[in-house]
């Protein structure tokens, strides 16, 4: 199963919550944060997304679409999340095809 990973120099680290992983990306400790499963909820990711975006980074689902927080959307991030301060498209391109075909 694909879990939550903070990617730094090719090393996967699985620890902490979504917010703490976003902080590692925002401060440059990690290159990207990927959670390719539908396990996070909007309340898990909204603060981390705000930090990443405020600092000029990109935060999307694994297909590159923005995360929607409208009142009529479901709470789970069904298409996972990907956050990066730079090279976001590079990280999107590295998500395995079998994950991308789940939609």
C-alpha positions as CSV (number, residue, x, y, z in Angstrom):
1,X,0.0,0.0,0.0
2,X,1.1,3.5,-0.7
3,X,1.6,5.5,2.5
4,X,2.4,9.0,3.4
5,X,5.9,9.9,2.5
6,X,8.2,12.9,2.8
7,X,10.7,12.7,0.0
8,X,14.1,14.2,0.6
9,X,17.1,13.4,-1.5
10,X,15.5,10.1,-2.6
11,X,14.8,9.0,1.0
12,X,11.2,8.1,2.1
13,X,10.3,9.0,5.6
14,X,7.1,7.9,7.2
15,X,6.3,9.8,10.4
16,X,4.2,12.6,11.8
17,X,0.9,14.0,10.4
18,X,0.2,15.8,7.2
19,X,0.8,19.3,8.7
20,X,4.3,18.3,10.1
21,X,5.2,16.9,6.7
22,X,4.2,20.1,5.0
23,X,6.4,22.0,7.4
24,X,9.3,19.8,6.4
25,X,8.7,20.7,2.8
26,X,8.2,24.4,3.5
27,X,11.4,24.7,5.5
28,X,13.5,22.8,2.8
29,X,14.1,19.7,5.0
30,X,12.2,17.6,2.5
31,X,11.7,18.0,-1.2
32,X,8.1,16.9,-1.5
33,X,5.2,15.4,0.5
34,X,3.2,12.6,-1.2
35,X,0.2,10.8,0.2
36,X,-1.1,8.9,-2.8
37,X,-4.0,7.2,-1.0
38,X,-7.4,8.6,-0.1
39,X,-6.5,8.5,3.6
40,X,-6.2,12.2,4.5
41,X,-9.2,14.5,5.1
42,X,-9.6,18.2,4.2
43,X,-8.9,19.2,7.9
44,X,-5.6,17.2,7.8
45,X,-4.3,19.2,4.8
46,X,-5.8,22.7,4.8
47,X,-3.2,24.3,7.1
48,X,-0.3,22.7,5.5
49,X,-1.6,23.7,2.1
50,X,-1.9,27.3,3.3
51,X,1.7,27.3,4.5
52,X,3.0,25.7,1.3
53,X,1.1,28.1,-1.0
54,X,1.9,31.2,1.1
55,X,5.6,30.5,0.6
56,X,5.2,30.0,-3.1
57,X,5.0,26.2,-3.3
58,X,2.4,24.0,-4.9
59,X,-0.2,21.7,-3.3
60,X,-2.4,19.5,-5.4
61,X,-3.9,16.1,-5.7
62,X,-1.8,13.4,-7.4
63,X,-3.3,14.4,-10.8
64,X,-2.1,18.0,-10.4
65,X,-5.6,19.3,-9.7
66,X,-6.2,21.8,-6.8
67,X,-7.7,20.5,-3.6
68,X,-11.3,21.8,-3.3
69,X,-12.7,23.0,0.0
70,X,-16.2,23.9,-1.2
71,X,-19.1,23.1,1.1
72,X,-20.4,20.5,-1.4
73,X,-17.2,18.4,-1.7
74,X,-16.6,15.3,0.4
75,X,-14.1,15.4,3.3
76,X,-11.6,12.8,2.1
77,X,-8.9,13.8,-0.3
78,X,-9.9,10.9,-2.5
79,X,-7.1,11.6,-5.0
80,X,-4.3,11.9,-2.5
81,X,-2.0,15.0,-2.1
82,X,1.3,16.2,-3.4
83,X,3.2,19.2,-2.0
84,X,6.4,20.7,-3.2
85,X,8.1,24.1,-3.0
86,X,9.6,23.6,-6.5
87,X,9.6,21.0,-9.3
88,X,6.0,20.0,-8.5
89,X,5.6,18.7,-12.1
90,X,8.7,16.6,-11.7
91,X,7.2,14.9,-8.7
92,X,3.9,14.4,-10.4
93,X,5.7,12.7,-13.3
94,X,7.3,10.2,-10.8
95,X,4.0,8.9,-9.4
96,X,3.6,5.3,-10.7
97,X,1.1,4.6,-13.5
98,X,-0.8,2.1,-11.4
99,X,-1.6,4.8,-8.9
100,X,-2.6,7.3,-11.6
101,X,-5.0,4.8,-13.2
102,X,-7.1,4.4,-10.0
103,X,-9.2,7.4,-10.7
